[in-house]
Amino acid sequence: DWGGVGWRLATSHCRAAMLRWSTVLAVALAGPSDYNSPPCFSDEERRDVLRLTSDFKKEALKNVVASKYSINEPLRFQLLNWVSSELTAEVLNVILREVMGVNTSYEEAIASSSAHGVRAIMGCPHPLDPRTCEEDTGFDPNSFVQAPHVATEVWAIYGDSVFDSFSANPRFEHKPLKGGVLGYKGREGAFVSRSEIISEAKEQNRVLQWFEGLNDRLGDTTAFMDDIQAIVDRFGLENFTDCHSPGVSYMQDGAAAFKKWFAAEDPEAFEEIDGKIYPKCGEPFAGKVWTSKRARERYAQHQRDGTTGKWCVPFITTSGFGTVQFLQQAHIWNISACVMNLNGDHYAETANHFRSLVNWWWPDTTFVAQDPVGVVGLPQDEIQHAEGYYLTPADATECYLYTNPVLQDVDDLGAPILLFLQKARIQTTDMSRMLNLYTSGSSAAGAACAWMKENDYGNIKRVLGWVPVQCEPGQQEVSGACEPCAPGTYSTGG
């Protein structure tokens, strides 16, 4: 039955404290013209989905949160301009629209960063620039009234500082809200470009997914990688970014951090020109490739012996990304590394075609087909990282759904929308599978829908667990069902 059902929107948890009531919520009926993706489920499939739900979830929720600030409009999603954000939004939209009966839509403008996404739901006119938002005394703090409601996949390392700046500013009575932490985590750093390299090394008792396992004194790591000369021959040194170029400023920052900690151990790793520290990129690819101390030793040995062959492990990146940490890690773990920067197109092509180390961010689609494996180490030492010392790699970072203050004007996150967003958990294996479906030719909507239908609807069964239960007064939700409140607590239902 998809007809109108009146739902009480108080949270369905028993509480000992007095219940706060705030806003009366209005209704927004689902309308296909407001949605940008085709339905995931046919009418028959939708009936099957409803049969999978508990007795308490068989009626469609017809209410969208619409407080005194925002009445009778779709729940609007602010997408960020990368695929995993869109996949997450598609999963949420399928359940909101096709199970909960909520009218949804996407903003036409796509946010280009996590910080951009948080500012967008606060109504900032120029979300990339804090001077036009939280730092501008002329910016109306109630601009969120006309803004999108949900920003998907805001990464903590980038979005939290914007959230904190709004929260600390007394001008903003209404703050953005972390709607819920998603289950998958993001990670940037060194990856072995293909999982098959890990398997081959394991057969020889080498563990290359650990920094310690890349230590050249444990065995010749270059044997598992392609020759850097083959990469140079394919693209030509003219397509490698010069180590003094402003385009690799991160790498120059890395050289300065390297000098701070390892100047005495390896003075040939950096050079100072006009008071600025640069990575020293010498022979044999003068000015274009940085070589670790161990790589320089191996190259010098080749020169003395008059031999040829592989002598370093290529580390491929672009714009200097990842090099602040990796220059130190190559030295600390005695990796025979050659670090090169290529432009975006050549970067993607190189890492997809050559066996190497590559700097990458997961979840990203660039190298999904090769199934790269992240190189790991000891857990991140935050004190060392704050000082710019990178014995340990950076830990993975959480990502969140952020919501507009409009959706907060209900008691204790009691509205179905917010309860749903709070419960949403897309795990790493889930996102990996959807990324594979996407890179195999599916659209984001198609990949999300196909993933939910896999495993004999096993994935949708789990996702349906996010849908909030509406309980009677004196009951609370427990594992998708309503049970009596414990003695000494109460609930008004919802």
N, C-alpha and C positions, 0 to 999 in steps of 0.2 A: 504494500500500500504506500504510494508516493504522495498521498494527499496531505493536506495541511494538518499538522499535529502540533499542539501547543506544548512547548517544553519549558519546564522551570529551569532556570539557568544558574542556580546556586551550585557551588561545588558539592560533589557527592562524597565528601569525606567527613567523618565525624570529628567534631572539634569541641574541646572543653572551653575555649574562649568564646566571648560573645561574637555572634555573626555580624559583620558589617554589610549593610546593603547600600548599593550606590545607584546604578543606572538601570532604567527600564529599557530593554533592548527591542529594537524594531526588526521587521522581517524583510529580507531581500530574497525574492523568489528566483530560482535558477532560470536563466535565459540563454539559449545557445548562442545568440548574437554577441554576447559579452565574452565568449571564450575563444581562445585562439587555436586550440588543438582539437582534433576529432575525438569522439568518444572512444574510450578503451574497450568498453564492454558493450556487446549487443544486448538487446532486451532480455534474451534468454540467458546470456552469461550473467547479466546483472541479477536476475532472479536466483541463479546458482550461487552468486556471491552472497546474497542475503541469507541463503540457507546455511551458509557457513558461520553466520554470526550467532551469538547467544540469543536467548529469548528476549533479552533486554535491549537488543540492538536491531531488531527486525523492522522497526519503523524508521523512515528516513527523517533525519533532522532537517527542518526547513528554515531554521533561524540562522542568520549570519549576524555576528556582532555588529551592532550599529548604535553607538552611544549618542549622547546629546551632541557630540561633535560631528557625527557622520551618520546620515539616515538614508536607508533604502538605496544603497549602491553596492556594486559588487565588491567582494574581497579582492583587492588588487595586489598583485605580486610584482616586486621590483627584482628583475633578473640581473645577475652579474654576467659579464661577458666571457664566461668560460663554460665548457660543456657540463662539468659536474654540477654546477649551480642549476643549470637548466634541467638536468636529469632529476635532481632533488625536487625542484619545483613541479615537475610533471608527475612524480609519484604522489606528492601531496595534493595536487589538483585533481587527480583521478579520484582519490578517496573523498576529498571535500565535495566535489561536484556530483560524482556518480553514486556515492554511498550516503554522504551526509546531506545532499541536496542543497549545497551552498553555491551561490552564484559567484564565479571567480573570473578574473581577467588578468592579463599581463600589461604592464606599462610598455608603451612603445619605445621609450628611451631606455637604453641598456646601461647599467652602471659599469664602470671600468675598473673598479677596485672595491675592496671590502669597506674602506673608509667612505668611498662614494656611496655605497649602499646604505650605510647607517645615516649619512646626511640626507640622502634622498627621502627616507621615510620620515624625516623631520621637516621636510618641505624646503630644504635649502635651494635657493635659485641657481647656485653654481656649486654643486656638491663636491667638486674636486678641491675647492678653495675654502679652508676654514675661516678666512678673513671675511667671507660673505655669509657665514653661518654662525658657529658658536662664538667666534671672536668679534662679530660685528654687533655693536650695541643698537644699530638700526634695524637689525633683522627681527621680524615679528616672531616671538617664541611660540605662537600658536599657529604657525604656518603649516604644521603637520596635519591640520584639519583637512586640507585638500591633497595630502600626499599619499603615496602608496602605503599599504598596510603591512606588508611582509617583505623582508629582504632575505633571500635564501643564501646559505653558505657564506656567512661573514667569518673570516678567519681571525682567530683571537689575536694573533701577533700583529695584525693590521687594524682590526676594527675596534679592539678594546680601548685604545687610546682615545679614539673619537667618542666612544661611549662615556669614558671617564671625563672627558672635557665637558660634555653636556651635563653629566651628573653633578660635577663640581661647580657648575655655573648657577648661581642663585636666580638668575633671570629666567631659567627654564623650570617652571613649576612642574611641567610634564616631561618625563624623561623617556628616551627609547628603552625598550625592554628586551632582554634576551629571552626569546620565546622558548628556547630549548636547545640543548647541545645535541648535535647529530653524532651518530656513532662512529663515523669514519674520521680519520685524522690525516692532516696534510704533512708532507715531509719534503724538505729540499736538501739536497746534498749529493754526494757521490753515489752513483749506481753502477753496477756492472751491467753493461748494455744489453746482454742477453742471458737468459736463465740457463741456456745450454752450456755457457762457460762455467757456471757454478757446478753443474753436473759433471763436466769433464774433469775439473780440478778435484772434485771430491773423489773420483776414482784414483787419483794420485795422492790422496790424503792431504789435500790442500783445501783450506776453508777461506775462499776469497771474499765472502760476504762480510768478513770481519776485517777492520783496518789492520789488526795484528797479523792476519793471514796474508796480507799483501806485502809483508816484509820481505824484501828481496834476499835477505840472508837465509830465509827459510827454504829458498828454492827459486828458480828462475820464473818469476811471474809473467815475464814477457812472452813465455812460450804459449800462453793461453790467449794472447792478444794479437791484433794485427800490427804490422810494422808502420811506424809513423811516416816513413818515407813513402809508403803507398798512399797515405792520406795527402801528403804534400804533392805527390805526382798527380793525383786526381784533380785537385783544386788549384794548385799553384799558390806560392807564398803570397802573391798579391791579394788573395782573398782571405788571408789571415790578418787579424787586427794587430797593429803595432803595439808593443807593450807600453809605449809612451803616449798612446792616443787617449784623448779625453773620453773616448767611447768605452774604455775599460777602467774607469776610475775605481771601480770596486777592487780590481786587481792591484791597483796602486795603493789603495787602503790596506789590502792584504800584505803588500810589501812593507809598509810602515809598521804594521803589527808584528810581522816577522822580525824586523830589525829590533823591535823592542825586546823580544824574548830570546832571539837566537843569533844576534849579531856576532858574538864571539865564536859560535860553533860553525857558522856558515856565512862569512862576510861576502861571498861571491853570489849570494842569492838576490841581492838588491844593490842599487846604486843611488847616489844622491846627486841631483843636478839642480843648480840654482835654488838650493834649500828644500827641494821636493824629493821625496823618496819614490823610486820606481822599481818594479821587478827587473832584475838584470837578465835580459834575454840574449844570451851569447850564442856561441857555436852549437850546432852547425846551421841553425836557422836564424841568423843574426837579426835581432830585433823583433822576432815574431813568436818565438816559442820559449817559455820559461822551463828550465830543467832543474830538477831537485839535485841535491848533493850526490845522492847515489847514482842518478842518471848521468851526471857529469863524470863520475868515476868510471862508469861502464863505457861511456863514449871514449874517454881518454885511453882506456885499455884497448879498445878496438883500434884506435889510431896508432898506438904503440905496436900492436901485433900485426897491423896491416890487414885486419879481418873485417868482414861485413856481417850484417845480420841485425836482428832486433836487439835493442839495448835499452828501450824505455817503454813504459805503459802509457799510451795516449790518454789524456784527460781532456775531454772535449766540452767546451762551454761557449757561451756567447755573452758579450757585454761584461765580462768579468764575473758573472754570477757564480757564487759558490767558492770563489778563490780566496776570500778572506780566511776561510777555515782550511781549505785544502792545501794551501802552500805550507801551512804549519803541519798539517796531518801527514803530508808526504815526507817532511823532515823527521817528525817524531817517530813515525813507523817505518822509516827507511825504505820508502817506496821509490822505485826507479821511475819517476813520473816526468812526462813532458806535457805541459799545460798549454793549450792553444785556444784562441778565441776566433770563432768564425761567425759570419753574419747569420741571421735567422734561418734562411733557406739552406745554406750550406751546413749549418749546425744540425738541423733536423736530418738532412740527407746523410751526413757523415756518421752520426750515431746510429742511424737505422741500417747502415750498410757495413760498418766496420766494428770489429770486436774491440772494445775499449772500456774505459771508465767514462762516464758522462755525468755532467751536472744536470739534475732534473728535479722537477717538482711533481709529486703525486698528490691529488689526482689530476692528471693531464693526459691528453690523448696522443701527444706527439710520438711516443715510443711504445704505446700499449701493445702493438702487434709483436714486439720483440720480447715482451715480458721481462723488463729489467728488474734487477734485484738490488735493493738498497744496501749500501755498505754501512755496517753498524759498529758500535763500540760500547764503551762503558756509558751508563746513563749521564745525561748532561750535567756538568758541574756549573751551576748558575753563577757562583762566585767567580770562577775562572773565566767564564764567558763575559761577565761584566767587566773584567780586566782586559779582555781581548786575547785570552789564551785559550787555544782550542785543542787540548788533548782529547777532549770528548766531543763527539758530534752533537748537533742540536737535536733535542727531542722532537717528536712529532707534535703538531699543534692542533688544538681543538677547533672546530667550527660550529657556528651557532646560527639559528634562525633569529632574526631581530624583528620586533614588531613595533608598529606605530603606537604612540600613546592613546590613540582612539580605542585600541583594543584592550587597554588596561583599565578602562573605567567600569570594571565589573569586580565584584567581590572575589578576592583570593584566587584569581585566575579561573573563576568558576564557569565561564562561558564555554560552550562546546569547542569553539574555534581554538581558544587558548589552551584548553585541556588537550586537544588533539595535537597542537604544535609542541606542547611540553612533552608529550609521550613519544613523538616521532623519533625513531632510531634507525638510521640506515647504516648498516655495518660495512666494514672495509670490503668484505667479500661481496656484498651486495653491489657496492659502487664499482668494484672491479669488473663484475659481470656485466653491468649496464654499460660501462665504458667499452668493453669488448663487443657488445651488441652494436653500440653506436659506430665504432670504427669498422665494423663489418658491413656497414651500409644503411643501418637504420637511422631514422630521425631520432631526436631526443625523446619525443613523445612515443615513438614506436619502440624504442629500447626500454623505456620505463614500463610500458604496457606489457611487452613481451616478458620482461623479468617478473612481473607480478603474476603472470599466468604459468610460469615454469613450475616444475616439481609438483604437477597435479594440483595447481593452485596453492601449493604450500606456502609460497611467499605472500600471497594475498591474505592467507589465514593469519600470518603473523602481523601484517600491516593492519588488519582489521582490529587487532588488539589495541591500536592507538585510538580508536573511535571511543569517545567517552560514553559511559553508561549513565542513564538517567534513573536514579533511584528514588524510592518513596521516602517521605520523612521517617527518621529513625533508622535509616539504612545507609550503608556506605558501599562503594565499589571495592571488591576484592577479586582480583584475577578475572575481570570481565563479567562478574556477577554481583548482585546486590545481597549483602548480608547485614544482619542486625548490628547496630553500634555496640561497642564494648561498654560495659558498665562504667558510668561516670562521664560518658561522652554523648554527643548528640549530633544530629544533622537535620536540617530543614528540608532535605531532599534535593533533587536536581541531578 
